[in-house]
């Protein structure tokens, strides 16, 4: 469950429009956030998203583990070729964006490394350090690519990517605990589960998320996500408003999802939380003209 899956909240076609990346799903809050960018930045972000979508599809596909690992290794070679000046024909446009915005190779490789974590074995109750590494790779690394496109100053941009990436990914984990458990994954940290009296090592992911005390573990993760939102908002408040309009939309949308999750509570059965389309449109317009 990577950052590309964070971009699946539906909104109206008028808001989202269509993207240049075939792998990118029209109608997402991700696309709504990018519609307000100038054309050259929007193109770069759609290329980054298409890369993320492609490697995420490999990681979450049904092919045997060996085939999926080989597919991710192929992407490592293709990214290296882009930086060596000999990109595959299909990645010519991505290579152009890499050059135009000085995108860092390590950030692309970190995303692939995060996807590999999902392929090597299903993640189940990782310790806090492993979960943080996963969030950095599949979310904050994408943010580090994005803030270069947005034009943020380096130290400010890296800090924003760190906090907002983790905030979004933790929100995504909380929203998707049932879907992840159904495919044998459990991203809630072992420490939070143990503090709630849940022995994740002796139970299936589905049994864990059905546990009567699961709310305590989820509340701890929600509190951590909130702390990252607070840090991200403080950073954006110090940045030129025109440079952080897109990340503000994403932060606003997913902070509201987190709030709805906390209000709904964690007791099973849970309903998947979504924002009304009208609210998504309002959020986009508010930040676009703010």
N, C-alpha and C positions, 0 to 999 in steps of 0.2 A: 504494500500500500504506500505508494510514493507520492511526491508532491504533485505529479500530474493528475492524480486522482482528486486532489484538492480542488481542481478546476472543473467540477462537474455540476455545480449548482445551476439549475435552469433559470433562464431569464428570457425575455422576449427576443425574437429574431431581429427586431428593429434595434435593440440595444446591442446584441452580440454581433450581428452581421456575419460575414464569412471570412475565413482565414486563408492564408496562402499555404499553410501546412496541411497536407492531406490527412495527417494523423491527428490534427487538432480537432476537437469536437466543438462545433458551432453551438451557441446557446449557453455558454458557461459564464460564470462570473469572472473568470480569468479573461475571457475575451471582452467582456464588458469593460473591465479595467483597462484593457489595452486600446479600446476604440478611441480613447481621448488622446492618445499619443500622436505626435507628428508621424507622418507616413514612414520615414526612414527608421524611426525607433520601433514603430509597430511591426515593420517587416522583420527587424532583428529579433524581436521578442517572439514572433510567430515561428521563426526558424529555431530558436532555442526550445520553444514548447514542442515543436515537431520532433526534435531530438529526444526530449524527455519522454514524450508519448511513445516513441519507437522503442526505446530501451525498457520502458515500463511494460509495454505489451509483451516483450520477450520474457521479462522476469515473471510476469503473471500468466504466461501462456500455459498451455497443456502439454507442450513438448517434453520429452524426457530431460532430466536435469543436465545431462551432458550436452544436449543440443542447445539448451538455453544458455549454458555457460559459454559454449562456442559462439553463439550469436552475440553475446556481450563482449567476448574477446575480439570478434570481428569489428565491433564498434570502436574498441580501443585502437585498433589498427587504422580504422578510417579517420578517427579524430587525429591520430598522430600524422597521417598523411595530409590532413588539412594544414597542420602547422609546419609540415615539411615542404609545403608549396605544391603538392601534387594530390589535391583532393579528388575523390571519386566524382564522376560526372554528376551523380545525384546530390552531392554535397557542395557543389560550386557556390551556391547562394549562401549556405552556412559559412563557408570559408571566407566569403566576401565580408560577412558580418563580423566574423572573428577579427579580421584585419581592421575593419572600420571602427570597431569599438574596443580593440585591444582586449578581447575576451581571453581569459586565462585557461590554458590547457588543463591544469590541475583541477579546475572546477568541473569541467566536463568529465574527467576521469573519476572524480569523487562521486558524481551522480551514478556512473556505471558501477563503482564500488558499492554504493548503497543498494542498487538493484541486485548485485551479486549476493549481498547478505540475505536477501529474500529467496535466492535460488539455492544456495548451498544447503540451507535447511530452513524449515519454517520457523520463524522467530516466535518463541514462546516465553513469556515473562522474562525478558532480558533484564540484566542488572541496569542500574541507572546510567552508568557510564556507557554501556553498549547502546542503550536507547538514545542517549544524547549523540553518540557518534552516528547512529542511523539517521537521526533527524538532521544532523549537519550535512550528511551526504545527500540525502534525497530531497531536502528542502532548502537549507541555508546555502548550499552550493549553488542551487538554481538562483537564489537571491543574489549571490555574489556576481553571477553573470548579469542578472537583471539590473543591478544598481549601476553597472558600467554603462549599460544602454541608457539608463535614465539620466546619466551625467552627474551623479553624486560624487562629491569629494571622497577619496579612497577610504580614509579612516571612518568617516561617518557612514559610508555605504556598507562597509564590512560589518560594522556594528549593527546597522539596521538589518542586514541579511541574517546575521546571527540570531537576533531576537525575534524578528517577524517570521523567519523560516520555522523556528521552533514553535512559536505560538500557533501558526497555521497547522503544522504537522500534528501537534498534540491535540488540537481541536479535531482534526480529521480522525485521529486514533479513537478519541472518545465517541465521535459520531458513528464510527463504523465497527464498534466492538462486536456486534452480532454477526455482521457480514464476514469479518475476519475470522471469528471463531468457527464459523461454518466451513471454512477452508483450512482449518487447523492452525491458525495464527493467533497470537495473543501478544499485543504490543505493550500492555500495561506493565510497568516495571515491577520486578520481583519485590523490591523494598516496600512499595505501596501495598502490594497484595499481602505480604507478610504482616505488615502493620495492621491490616484489617483481619488478620487471623485466617487468611486463605492460603492453603498449601498448594500452590500451582504446580509443584513438581509431581504431585500425586493425582492430579485431576486433568481431564481434557480441557482444552480452551472453552468448549461449550459449557462444561460443568462449572468452570471458574466464573464465567460471565453470568451464570444463573445463580450464583451463590448469594445468599441473603445479605452478605456484607460487602458486595461488590461496590455499592455506593460510596463506601468509605475510601476505597482505593481510587475510584474515579474522581472523587472530590479532591483528593491530593494532587492528581494529575491536572485537574481543572485549575487548581490554585497555582500550579507551576505555569500553566499556559497563560493565566491572567497576569502573572508577574512579567512574562515576556511581552505581552501586549502593552503593559505599562511602560516597559523600557523602550519598545519600538515607537510608541506614541511620543515619548519624550524626545527621542532622537529626531523624529519627523518634525516636531515642533521647532527644532533648531535649524531645519533645512529650508531652502527656498521652496515656497509652496508649489511652484510650477513643476519642480523636480520630483515631488512625492505624491502627486495626484493618484497615480495608478496604485502604488502600495497602500495609500490611504483607503482606497476602495476595497482592496482585498482584506485589509485589517478590519475595516468596518463590517464587512459582510461576515467574516468568520468570527469576529468578536460577538456579533449578534447571535450567531449559531451557538457559540459557547454559552451565552446567556440563556438561550432557550433550552439547551441541554441541562443546565443547572436548575432551571425552573421545573422542567419535566421530571427530573430525578433519574435515578439509575436502576430502579427496581424493574425487573422483567415482568411482563413483556414490554419492551421499549419500542416506540415509534421513531422512524428516521426523521430527524429534524431538518426542515427546509425553510427558507425564507420565502414569503409571498413574492411573486414576480413584481408586483407594484412597488414593494419595498426595495427590491434590488434596483429597479429603475430610478427610484427616488435617491438612493445612495449614489448611484452613478452621476446623476444630474447635479446633486449637491456638491460633489467633489470636482466635477468638471467645470463648474462655474465659480467655485469658491476661491 
